[in-house]
Amino acid sequence: MSEFPPIAITISLLVSMVFSVDSSISFGYRYAQYTSNATNCNIFLSIDKNVGTVVPFFIQLFGIVVFVPDGSRHVADQGAPCMHNEPTFEQSVGQHLVTGLQGVSLDEQFIELVRNHKIGNVILFSRNIVDKYQLKALCADIHELIERETGFPPLISIDEEGGMVSRLGPDATHLPGAMAIGATADQGNAYTIGRISASELRALGIQCNLAPSLDVNSNRMNPVIGVRAYSDNPETVASFGTAMVRGLTDGNVLSVVKHFPGHGDTDVDSHTGLPVIGKSKEELLVCELVPFKAAIEAGVPAIMTSHILFPGIESEPVPATMSRIIVTDLLRAELSFDGLVFSDCLEMGAIKDHYGTSRAAVEAIRAGVDLVFVSHTYALVAEAAAAVAESIRNGYIDSDEHAVSVGRIAEAKKRFDVPSEETLDTVGSEEHRTIAKAIMARSVCIGNMPTQTLPDIGDQPLFLGCRPFHTTPASNGESETTPFPEWMASQLGGKALVTPDDPTNEEIIALMEETRGATCIVIGTYNGHIRQGQLALANAMAGTGLPTIVCALRNPYDLVYLAENIFSFAVFEYSTLAFEAIRCILTQERSATGVLPIHW
């Protein structure tokens, strides 16, 4: 850093003669701001409470910042006071990082990581959760450790979208996912789900939900979004997504919408590869960006970036997360977003395999991202923290932008880290479960009805379907769910056969032998439009002449490829909540009233 110019010292002396103290200063903070009415000049002072000295460390003159080389300048919180004391440089760097936790309690490596690198934020996964009592205690421990080591409370975040992306345990309320909610054609259901989610998260000590997805699922072969999107219609996604944001925000939970500028038109999962969307900005503005613009206008507090190449707007071969053109120029300047920007996890294949996690952390923050996720590997978190710190020291990351970003993070923590009146009785309450069940029941959609009424399943129905195989690292640990055929047979009698994920012709022929004596065939598909052996099985069963009913238990696109004599329903998720909704339809206790939110 260059020597402090003599003219600035003269200005400092002149300004000091006409300072007036800002009466709004709280003695709890180590920043005082003095304002010169005569010169329109602000000087920020660092107050050492132990010694009682006041040391100016920069002068802001007519919008120009001149830094005083005091040897170890602390980060100024521009526009917002620190939560407690002025952060050290290491503490300010740690505010940018979000790390995961390996187990169900604080381990020594995690504690040392926070102590050594002042990591300020945490993301939780299913691996961290036993039940609501353990989770609440864990969040309290995380909060105490991070606040003690960094001077700021942590943002404790979780992916609790509902449906296929739900991390909470079985004693919490399982909520329907986005496309199921969209199928109810009632935006009020999105708001209600947001409020329920917020109340349970706050009761557990979690202030940040990485939801909802505002992706427009315009590519039916998308392996990672699908039913996580409300619809393939931009306006529908916008209206339902902003309703859920309002529900979360009204419940005092920080909603982080994703995956900017859109992950809906890909056939590659960014957890495992590097997707490319070749659309121009004009094309994005009429589709992918519509929901994000609506959310920004509605006051959404945070947006997550995607790990996708957009060569139509970013000429350099870097994904949105690392693109200043996308994060700063498009999102902040053109779309006027002034909230927090989160990255998606920097250990995903799109980043780790192509750019490296620590390099990506630096480039993301330099692009304008506030918080970067390094969710799984402690060593990579430490590397990223060190790389970011060095990049700020050497000027590769602008120190003023770093200071503004830390201030933005501090403001969000001040807003959302407040005591909650919610108790653990709220989590998984009968009221919440009843509402979730009712919304799920209203979401089931008719795909095809060859006759006006559904056939009676009889006393010997044959239930077929695969287990919920792992389709993307984003989804739940669905292997723990009772297989669809077994659950249905336990409720309705008959025979259950768990089939292969992608049956071969030989396996289909063998399964045909099991139809003898059956009164009806009910099949659950699970992304059969991708693993098409499931659809071949369904069509073969329909050829037996037995009444055949197919339920799409993930993406509804499976129903497009079925024979015309098959009765079919879109159910959107593989869960007992969805199975119960199907049971009520098969027994004709209720009709399917949902409206498909996608187009064939």
KOLKOLTOR-426126 format. One record per residue (C-alpha): x, y, z; residue number from 1; residue in one letter. Coordinates in steps of 0.1 Angstrom, whole numbers, plus 5000, padded with zeros to 4 digits. Layout:
# residues N
REC     X     Y     Z    n  res
REC     X     Y     Z  NUM    A
...
# end
This chain:
# residues 600
REC     X     Y     Z    n  res
REC  5000  5000  5000    1    M
REC  5013  5035  4991    2    S
REC  5022  5061  5017    3    E
REC  4994  5084  5029    4    F
REC  4996  5116  5009    5    P
REC  5004  5148  5028    6    P
REC  4974  5166  5014    7    I
REC  4951  5140  5030    8    A
REC  4968  5146  5064    9    I
REC  4961  5184  5060   10    T
REC  4925  5176  5051   11    I
REC  4923  5154  5081   12    S
REC  4935  5182  5104   13    L
REC  4912  5207  5090   14    L
REC  4882  5185  5091   15    V
REC  4889  5175  5127   16    S
REC  4883  5211  5138   17    M
REC  4847  5211  5127   18    V
REC  4836  5176  5136   19    F
REC  4802  5171  5152   20    S
REC  4794  5138  5168   21    V
REC  4766  5117  5154   22    D
REC  4743  5112  5183   23    S
REC  4730  5078  5170   24    S
REC  4764  5061  5179   25    I
REC  4760  5031  5202   26    S
REC  4787  5027  5228   27    F
REC  4785  4989  5222   28    G
REC  4803  4993  5189   29    Y
REC  4839  5001  5181   30    R
REC  4830  5024  5152   31    Y
REC  4822  5060  5155   32    A
REC  4813  5082  5126   33    Q
REC  4819  5119  5127   34    Y
REC  4805  5142  5100   35    T
REC  4817  5176  5089   36    S
REC  4788  5198  5078   37    N
REC  4812  5223  5063   38    A
REC  4831  5200  5040   39    T
REC  4807  5171  5034   40    N
REC  4834  5147  5045   41    C
REC  4831  5116  5066   42    N
REC  4858  5102  5088   43    I
REC  4855  5068  5104   44    F
REC  4873  5062  5137   45    L
REC  4884  5031  5154   46    S
REC  4879  5034  5192   47    I
REC  4902  5013  5214   48    D
REC  4881  5009  5245   49    K
REC  4910  4997  5266   50    N
REC  4933  5026  5259   51    V
REC  4908  5052  5251   52    G
REC  4926  5064  5220   53    T
REC  4909  5074  5187   54    V
REC  4928  5065  5155   55    V
REC  4915  5076  5121   56    P
REC  4920  5049  5096   57    F
REC  4904  5064  5065   58    F
REC  4888  5095  5052   59    I
REC  4859  5095  5028   60    Q
REC  4861  5127  5009   61    L
REC  4834  5134  4983   62    F
REC  4829  5097  4977   63    G
REC  4867  5090  4974   64    I
REC  4882  5067  5000   65    V
REC  4918  5073  5011   66    V
REC  4933  5046  5033   67    F
REC  4956  5053  5062   68    V
REC  4984  5028  5065   69    P
REC  4981  5019  5102   70    D
REC  4998  4985  5096   71    G
REC  4968  4963  5102   72    S
REC  4937  4982  5091   73    R
REC  4905  4966  5103   74    H
REC  4875  4962  5080   75    V
REC  4851  4991  5082   76    A
REC  4814  4982  5083   77    D
REC  4801  5007  5058   78    Q
REC  4765  5015  5064   79    G
REC  4759  4990  5093   80    A
REC  4776  4986  5127   81    P
REC  4792  4953  5137   82    C
REC  4771  4930  5157   83    M
REC  4795  4933  5187   84    H
REC  4830  4946  5181   85    N
REC  4849  4956  5151   86    E
REC  4859  4923  5133   87    P
REC  4895  4914  5128   88    T
REC  4906  4909  5092   89    F
REC  4904  4871  5097   90    E
REC  4869  4874  5112   91    Q
REC  4857  4895  5082   92    S
REC  4871  4870  5057   93    V
REC  4853  4842  5076   94    G
REC  4820  4859  5071   95    Q
REC  4821  4849  5034   96    H
REC  4824  4812  5041   97    L
REC  4797  4786  5047   98    V
REC  4808  4752  5058   99    T
REC  4792  4718  5064  100    G
REC  4795  4696  5095  101    L
REC  4805  4660  5093  102    Q
REC  4783  4645  5121  103    G
REC  4755  4651  5145  104    V
REC  4776  4671  5170  105    S
REC  4805  4695  5169  106    L
REC  4837  4675  5162  107    D
REC  4872  4687  5170  108    E
REC  4881  4694  5134  109    Q
REC  4851  4716  5129  110    F
REC  4858  4735  5161  111    I
REC  4894  4740  5151  112    E
REC  4883  4751  5116  113    L
REC  4861  4778  5131  114    V
REC  4888  4789  5156  115    R
REC  4916  4791  5131  116    N
REC  4897  4806  5101  117    H
REC  4868  4823  5119  118    K
REC  4842  4806  5096  119    I
REC  4810  4825  5101  120    G
REC  4782  4802  5086  121    N
REC  4770  4766  5084  122    V
REC  4749  4745  5062  123    I
REC  4731  4714  5076  124    L
REC  4724  4681  5058  125    F
REC  4705  4650  5067  126    S
REC  4738  4635  5080  127    R
REC  4736  4661  5108  128    N
REC  4701  4652  5120  129    I
REC  4689  4625  5144  130    V
REC  4657  4642  5156  131    D
REC  4644  4676  5165  132    K
REC  4658  4676  5200  133    Y
REC  4693  4668  5189  134    Q
REC  4691  4693  5160  135    L
REC  4680  4721  5182  136    K
REC  4709  4714  5206  137    A
REC  4733  4712  5177  138    L
REC  4722  4746  5163  139    C
REC  4726  4761  5198  140    A
REC  4761  4748  5200  141    D
REC  4770  4760  5165  142    I
REC  4756  4794  5174  143    H
REC  4775  4797  5206  144    E
REC  4808  4786  5190  145    L
REC  4807  4809  5160  146    I
REC  4795  4839  5178  147    E
REC  4822  4835  5204  148    R
REC  4849  4831  5177  149    E
REC  4838  4856  5151  150    T
REC  4818  4882  5170  151    G
REC  4788  4876  5147  152    F
REC  4760  4851  5150  153    P
REC  4761  4824  5122  154    P
REC  4737  4820  5094  155    L
REC  4726  4784  5098  156    I
REC  4711  4772  5065  157    S
REC  4695  4741  5051  158    I
REC  4679  4729  5019  159    D
REC  4643  4725  5029  160    E
REC  4625  4729  4996  161    E
REC  4599  4702  5003  162    G
REC  4593  4671  4982  163    G
REC  4625  4655  4969  164    M
REC  4648  4680  4987  165    V
REC  4640  4678  5024  166    S
REC  4667  4674  5050  167    R
REC  4647  4674  5082  168    L
REC  4640  4641  5100  169    G
REC  4607  4622  5102  170    P
REC  4596  4640  5133  171    D
REC  4593  4672  5113  172    A
REC  4565  4679  5088  173    T
REC  4572  4666  5053  174    H
REC  4560  4693  5030  175    L
REC  4550  4689  4993  176    P
REC  4576  4700  4967  177    G
REC  4573  4729  4943  178    A
REC  4557  4712  4913  179    M
REC  4531  4695  4935  180    A
REC  4522  4729  4950  181    I
REC  4521  4744  4915  182    G
REC  4496  4716  4905  183    A
REC  4471  4728  4931  184    T
REC  4467  4760  4911  185    A
REC  4465  4780  4943  186    D
REC  4493  4804  4952  187    Q
REC  4481  4805  4987  188    G
REC  4493  4770  4992  189    N
REC  4529  4782  4984  190    A
REC  4526  4809  5010  191    Y
REC  4512  4784  5036  192    T
REC  4540  4760  5030  193    I
REC  4565  4788  5034  194    G
REC  4550  4798  5068  195    R
REC  4550  4762  5080  196    I
REC  4585  4757  5069  197    S
REC  4596  4789  5086  198    A
REC  4579  4781  5119  199    S
REC  4595  4747  5121  200    E
REC  4630  4759  5111  201    L
REC  4629  4788  5136  202    R
REC  4619  4764  5164  203    A
REC  4650  4743  5155  204    L
REC  4673  4773  5155  205    G
REC  4677  4776  5117  206    I
REC  4673  4811  5102  207    Q
REC  4681  4804  5065  208    C
REC  4663  4782  5040  209    N
REC  4679  4776  5006  210    L
REC  4645  4777  4989  211    A
REC  4625  4780  4968  212    P
REC  4638  4770  4934  213    S
REC  4628  4797  4908  214    L
REC  4640  4776  4879  215    D
REC  4617  4773  4849  216    V
REC  4618  4736  4840  217    N
REC  4617  4740  4802  218    S
REC  4638  4709  4795  219    N
REC  4620  4677  4803  220    R
REC  4653  4658  4803  221    M
REC  4666  4679  4832  222    N
REC  4681  4655  4857  223    P
REC  4684  4678  4887  224    V
REC  4655  4703  4886  225    I
REC  4623  4687  4873  226    G
REC  4597  4686  4902  227    V
REC  4618  4711  4922  228    R
REC  4604  4737  4898  229    A
REC  4568  4750  4901  230    Y
REC  4562  4748  4864  231    S
REC  4576  4752  4829  232    D
REC  4558  4785  4827  233    N
REC  4578  4816  4838  234    P
REC  4549  4835  4852  235    E
REC  4536  4805  4872  236    T
REC  4570  4800  4887  237    V
REC  4572  4837  4895  238    A
REC  4538  4838  4912  239    S
REC  4542  4806  4933  240    F
REC  4579  4813  4941  241    G
REC  4573  4848  4954  242    T
REC  4544  4835  4975  243    A
REC  4566  4810  4992  244    M
REC  4593  4837  4997  245    V
REC  4567  4858  5014  246    R
REC  4557  4829  5037  247    G
REC  4593  4823  5047  248    L
REC  4600  4860  5052  249    T
REC  4569  4866  5072  250    D
REC  4581  4837  5094  251    G
REC  4614  4855  5099  252    N
REC  4635  4830  5078  253    V
REC  4660  4842  5052  254    L
REC  4648  4828  5019  255    S
REC  4675  4821  4993  256    V
REC  4660  4816  4958  257    V
REC  4679  4797  4932  258    K
REC  4696  4790  4908  259    H
REC  4703  4824  4891  260    F
REC  4701  4830  4862  261    P
REC  4683  4797  4857  262    G
REC  4690  4759  4858  263    H
REC  4658  4747  4841  264    G
REC  4670  4743  4805  265    D
REC  4698  4719  4811  266    T
REC  4703  4681  4805  267    D
REC  4734  4680  4827  268    V
REC  4734  4680  4865  269    D
REC  4759  4706  4878  270    S
REC  4766  4683  4908  271    H
REC  4784  4660  4883  272    T
REC  4792  4681  4852  273    G
REC  4793  4716  4838  274    L
REC  4761  4725  4820  275    P
REC  4759  4751  4792  276    V
REC  4729  4772  4783  277    I
REC  4735  4790  4750  278    G
REC  4706  4815  4752  279    K
REC  4711  4852  4747  280    S
REC  4703  4877  4774  281    K
REC  4671  4886  4755  282    E
REC  4660  4850  4755  283    E
REC  4668  4847  4792  284    L
REC  4648  4878  4800  285    L
REC  4616  4864  4786  286    V
REC  4619  4830  4804  287    C
REC  4646  4822  4830  288    E
REC  4649  4857  4844  289    L
REC  4611  4863  4848  290    V
REC  4608  4847  4882  291    P
REC  4640  4863  4895  292    F
REC  4628  4897  4884  293    K
REC  4595  4892  4902  294    A
REC  4612  4880  4934  295    A
REC  4635  4910  4934  296    I
REC  4606  4934  4930  297    E
REC  4589  4915  4959  298    A
REC  4619  4921  4981  299    G
REC  4636  4887  4982  300    V
REC  4665  4889  5006  301    P
REC  4689  4865  4989  302    A
REC  4697  4848  4956  303    I
REC  4719  4818  4949  304    M
REC  4739  4815  4917  305    T
REC  4742  4785  4894  306    S
REC  4773  4767  4882  307    H
REC  4764  4770  4845  308    I
REC  4781  4785  4815  309    L
REC  4761  4812  4797  310    F
REC  4782  4820  4766  311    P
REC  4755  4843  4753  312    G
REC  4762  4868  4780  313    I
REC  4796  4858  4794  314    E
REC  4824  4854  4768  315    S
REC  4849  4840  4793  316    E
REC  4846  4802  4800  317    P
REC  4834  4807  4836  318    V
REC  4801  4797  4851  319    P
REC  4776  4822  4865  320    A
REC  4789  4819  4901  321    T
REC  4824  4832  4889  322    M
REC  4811  4858  4864  323    S
REC  4812  4894  4873  324    R
REC  4792  4902  4842  325    I
REC  4764  4880  4855  326    I
REC  4766  4887  4893  327    V
REC  4775  4923  4894  328    T
REC  4765  4937  4860  329    D
REC  4733  4917  4854  330    L
REC  4720  4908  4888  331    L
REC  4730  4938  4909  332    R
REC  4732  4967  4883  333    A
REC  4706  4958  4856  334    E
REC  4681  4939  4878  335    L
REC  4687  4962  4908  336    S
REC  4692  4935  4934  337    F
REC  4708  4947  4967  338    D
REC  4704  4917  4989  339    G
REC  4728  4888  4996  340    L
REC  4742  4867  4969  341    V
REC  4751  4831  4977  342    F
REC  4770  4806  4956  343    S
REC  4759  4770  4951  344    D
REC  4783  4746  4967  345    C
REC  4819  4749  4953  346    L
REC  4825  4712  4958  347    E
REC  4801  4703  4931  348    M
REC  4816  4687  4900  349    G
REC  4809  4717  4878  350    A
REC  4833  4737  4899  351    I
REC  4857  4713  4917  352    K
REC  4866  4693  4885  353    D
REC  4869  4723  4862  354    H
REC  4882  4752  4883  355    Y
REC  4891  4741  4917  356    G
REC  4873  4750  4949  357    T
REC  4896  4776  4964  358    S
REC  4901  4793  4931  359    R
REC  4864  4794  4926  360    A
REC  4858  4809  4961  361    A
REC  4881  4838  4952  362    V
REC  4866  4843  4918  363    E
REC  4830  4842  4931  364    A
REC  4837  4868  4957  365    I
REC  4855  4889  4932  366    R
REC  4825  4886  4909  367    A
REC  4802  4899  4936  368    G
REC  4791  4869  4956  369    V
REC  4788  4875  4993  370    D
REC  4787  4839  5007  371    L
REC  4803  4808  4992  372    V
REC  4795  4773  5002  373    F
REC  4822  4747  5007  374    V
REC  4799  4721  5022  375    S
REC  4817  4689  5028  376    H
REC  4855  4689  5032  377    T
REC  4871  4708  5060  378    Y
REC  4905  4710  5043  379    A
REC  4889  4727  5013  380    L
REC  4872  4752  5036  381    V
REC  4905  4761  5051  382    A
REC  4921  4764  5016  383    E
REC  4893  4786  5004  384    A
REC  4895  4809  5035  385    A
REC  4933  4813  5031  386    A
REC  4929  4820  4993  387    A
REC  4903  4846  4999  388    V
REC  4923  4863  5026  389    A
REC  4954  4864  5004  390    E
REC  4934  4878  4975  391    S
REC  4920  4906  4997  392    I
REC  4955  4914  5010  393    R
REC  4971  4916  4976  394    N
REC  4942  4936  4961  395    G
REC  4929  4909  4937  396    Y
REC  4896  4912  4956  397    I
REC  4888  4948  4961  398    D
REC  4890  4957  4998  399    S
REC  4862  4982  4996  400    D
REC  4838  4957  4980  401    E
REC  4848  4932  5007  402    H
REC  4839  4957  5034  403    A
REC  4805  4964  5018  404    V
REC  4799  4927  5014  405    S
REC  4807  4921  5051  406    V
REC  4783  4949  5060  407    G
REC  4756  4934  5039  408    R
REC  4761  4900  5057  409    I
REC  4760  4917  5091  410    A
REC  4727  4935  5082  411    E
REC  4711  4902  5072  412    A
REC  4723  4885  5105  413    K
REC  4709  4914  5125  414    K
REC  4676  4911  5107  415    R
REC  4671  4873  5109  416    F
REC  4690  4863  5141  417    D
REC  4664  4873  5166  418    V
REC  4648  4852  5193  419    P
REC  4620  4829  5182  420    S
REC  4588  4822  5201  421    E
REC  4584  4789  5183  422    E
REC  4588  4758  5204  423    T
REC  4597  4722  5194  424    L
REC  4560  4713  5197  425    D
REC  4556  4732  5164  426    T
REC  4579  4708  5146  427    V
REC  4558  4680  5131  428    G
REC  4527  4692  5148  429    S
REC  4494  4676  5139  430    E
REC  4481  4709  5125  431    E
REC  4511  4711  5101  432    H
REC  4508  4675  5090  433    R
REC  4471  4678  5083  434    T
REC  4477  4709  5061  435    I
REC  4506  4692  5042  436    A
REC  4484  4661  5036  437    K
REC  4455  4682  5023  438    A
REC  4478  4701  4999  439    I
REC  4494  4669  4986  440    M
REC  4459  4654  4980  441    A
REC  4449  4684  4959  442    R
REC  4481  4682  4938  443    S
REC  4475  4648  4921  444    V
REC  4468  4653  4884  445    C
REC  4451  4631  4858  446    I
REC  4474  4623  4830  447    G
REC  4450  4600  4810  448    N
REC  4415  4586  4817  449    M
REC  4405  4561  4789  450    P
REC  4371  4559  4805  451    T
REC  4351  4584  4826  452    Q
REC  4356  4564  4858  453    T
REC  4386  4547  4873  454    L
REC  4384  4509  4874  455    P
REC  4379  4491  4907  456    D
REC  4413  4476  4917  457    I
REC  4396  4444  4930  458    G
REC  4407  4421  4957  459    D
REC  4440  4410  4941  460    Q
REC  4457  4441  4928  461    P
REC  4493  4437  4916  462    L
REC  4516  4466  4926  463    F
REC  4548  4471  4907  464    L
REC  4576  4498  4908  465    G
REC  4612  4504  4915  466    C
REC  4629  4517  4946  467    R
REC  4636  4555  4947  468    P
REC  4672  4553  4932  469    F
REC  4695  4582  4937  470    H
REC  4690  4605  4907  471    T
REC  4710  4635  4919  472    T
REC  4731  4645  4949  473    P
REC  4705  4672  4956  474    A
REC  4678  4648  4964  475    S
REC  4669  4631  4997  476    N
REC  4682  4598  5010  477    G
REC  4651  4582  4994  478    E
REC  4663  4546  4998  479    S
REC  4650  4548  5034  480    E
REC  4614  4552  5020  481    T
REC  4593  4521  5020  482    T
REC  4591  4510  4983  483    P
REC  4559  4521  4966  484    F
REC  4546  4485  4958  485    P
REC  4551  4473  4994  486    E
REC  4535  4504  5009  487    W
REC  4504  4501  4987  488    M
REC  4500  4463  4993  489    A
REC  4502  4469  5030  490    S
REC  4473  4493  5027  491    Q
REC  4451  4477  5000  492    L
REC  4461  4440  5000  493    G
REC  4472  4422  4969  494    G
REC  4508  4414  4958  495    K
REC  4538  4437  4957  496    A
REC  4569  4433  4935  497    L
REC  4598  4457  4936  498    V
REC  4611  4460  4900  499    T
REC  4645  4470  4886  500    P
REC  4653  4507  4880  501    D
REC  4654  4501  4842  502    D
REC  4640  4466  4834  503    P
REC  4654  4447  4805  504    T
REC  4631  4428  4780  505    N
REC  4640  4395  4798  506    E
REC  4630  4410  4831  507    E
REC  4598  4424  4817  508    I
REC  4588  4389  4803  509    I
REC  4595  4374  4837  510    A
REC  4573  4400  4854  511    L
REC  4545  4392  4830  512    M
REC  4542  4358  4846  513    E
REC  4533  4374  4879  514    E
REC  4500  4388  4865  515    T
REC  4481  4356  4868  516    R
REC  4452  4360  4891  517    G
REC  4456  4397  4894  518    A
REC  4425  4419  4892  519    T
REC  4443  4451  4884  520    C
REC  4479  4463  4878  521    I
REC  4492  4495  4895  522    V
REC  4526  4507  4886  523    I
REC  4548  4535  4901  524    G
REC  4573  4550  4877  525    T
REC  4603  4571  4888  526    Y
REC  4618  4592  4861  527    N
REC  4608  4566  4835  528    G
REC  4613  4591  4807  529    H
REC  4650  4588  4814  530    I
REC  4651  4551  4824  531    R
REC  4627  4539  4798  532    Q
REC  4626  4503  4807  533    G
REC  4600  4513  4833  534    Q
REC  4578  4526  4805  535    L
REC  4583  4495  4785  536    A
REC  4572  4475  4815  537    L
REC  4540  4496  4819  538    A
REC  4531  4493  4783  539    N
REC  4536  4456  4783  540    A
REC  4514  4452  4813  541    M
REC  4487  4472  4796  542    A
REC  4488  4446  4768  543    G
REC  4475  4419  4792  544    T
REC  4440  4433  4791  545    G
REC  4440  4439  4828  546    L
REC  4431  4474  4840  547    P
REC  4465  4492  4843  548    T
REC  4471  4523  4863  549    I
REC  4504  4542  4863  550    V
REC  4515  4568  4889  551    C
REC  4544  4590  4880  552    A
REC  4563  4594  4913  553    L
REC  4588  4620  4902  554    R
REC  4588  4639  4869  555    N
REC  4554  4638  4852  556    P
REC  4569  4635  4818  557    Y
REC  4568  4597  4822  558    D
REC  4531  4599  4813  559    L
REC  4537  4611  4778  560    V
REC  4551  4578  4766  561    Y
REC  4523  4555  4779  562    L
REC  4498  4535  4758  563    A
REC  4464  4551  4754  564    E
REC  4446  4524  4774  565    N
REC  4465  4532  4806  566    I
REC  4450  4553  4834  567    F
REC  4477  4576  4846  568    S
REC  4483  4602  4873  569    F
REC  4511  4627  4881  570    A
REC  4520  4625  4918  571    V
REC  4554  4644  4918  572    F
REC  4572  4626  4946  573    E
REC  4582  4593  4962  574    Y
REC  4570  4597  4997  575    S
REC  4544  4583  5021  576    T
REC  4526  4616  5018  577    L
REC  4522  4610  4981  578    A
REC  4514  4573  4985  579    F
REC  4485  4583  5008  580    E
REC  4472  4607  4982  581    A
REC  4473  4578  4956  582    I
REC  4456  4554  4980  583    R
REC  4426  4578  4984  584    C
REC  4423  4580  4946  585    I
REC  4426  4542  4940  586    L
REC  4399  4536  4966  587    T
REC  4378  4564  4950  588    Q
REC  4376  4583  4983  589    E
REC  4385  4614  4963  590    R
REC  4391  4625  4928  591    S
REC  4423  4639  4913  592    A
REC  4418  4676  4911  593    T
REC  4453  4689  4903  594    G
REC  4461  4709  4872  595    V
REC  4493  4699  4854  596    L
REC  4517  4728  4857  597    P
REC  4538  4716  4827  598    I
REC  4531  4711  4790  599    H
REC  4537  4680  4769  600    W
# end
